[in-house]
Amino acid sequence: MTDTETPSRPATAITHPECGQWWTGLSRSHCPACHKTFSVDSAADKHRKGAHGIDRHCVDPATVGLVPVDKPYGVLWQNPGSDQPYWFKNDEGATA
């Protein structure tokens, strides 16, 4: 085990220097204003409202349709998944 690795924190974890929060995955997005972590940039963009440079601010991710997922590093906000299984059939009976 390296100096940056603990049983719950892998050595490859990315850490935000200001708040100390960490996460894994290069596609993650961490908001520097509210310090919430999102699955992808598009999810993070949903929680930001207002005009850039004028009144841009964060809103509660749940109020814009994002769902929380518990991860080893805390809560990850993401877009909701489909209720349909990946193998569902379309109206013609063919596998989608």
N, C-alpha and C positions, 0 to 999 in steps of 0.2 A: 504494500500500500504506500502511495506517495504522500508528500506533505499536504497536497490539496485534496486528497481523497479520504473520505470517511465511509463507514458502512452504509450511510444513507445518501452520501453525496459523491458521485463519481468524479474522477479526475478530469473528465471532459466537460464538466458543468460550466456553464457561462454565468458569470456573476456581474450584476449591475453595481458599479463602484459606489454610487451614491446611497442606495438603500440596502445593499448587501443581499438582495434576493437573488436566487440562482435558479436555473432551469437547464434543461437539456433539449437539444434539437435546434438545428440551424434555421429552420423556418419559423421559429417562435418570434413573437413580437412583444416587447416590454415597453409599457408607456412610461416615459420619463417624468410625466406630470403626476399621475396617480399611483404609479408603480404596480399596476396590475399586469399580469402576463396573459397573452393571447396566443391561440394556436397558429394563426397566420396574420399577415398584415391586413387583410380585408376585414377580419374580425375586430382588430384594433381600431381600424378606421371607423367602424360602426359606432364606437363609443365616444367619438369626438364630434362635437357639434359647434356651430358658429363659424364665423369668417376667420380665415388665417390672418394673424397679426392684429385682429380687432377684438373679437370676443370668443376666441376658440377656447373650449373647455371640455372636461370629461363629464360623462353621464354614467349612471349605474348601468353596467353591461346587461343586466337582466331586463332593463326597461327597453332595450333595443333588440330583444330577441336572442341574445347570446345565453348559453347555458354553462354553468360551472361544472368542471370535472376535477375531482381530487387527484392530485399527483403527489409523488414523494416530496416535491419542492413547494407544494402549496396548491392553490386553486389556479387552474388554467381555464380561461374563458374561450368558448368556441361556438361556431354555428351549430345549430341542432342537426342531428343526423336524420336520415329518412326513416320513416316507419316501415318502408318496404324492404324486405331482404334483397340482397344483391342479385339473387337468382330469380326474382319474381317474373311472371309471364305477362306479356302485354295482351291486348284484346284479341289478337289473331292467334294466340296460343303459342307463339314463338318465344323463346327465352330472350329476355331483354339484355 
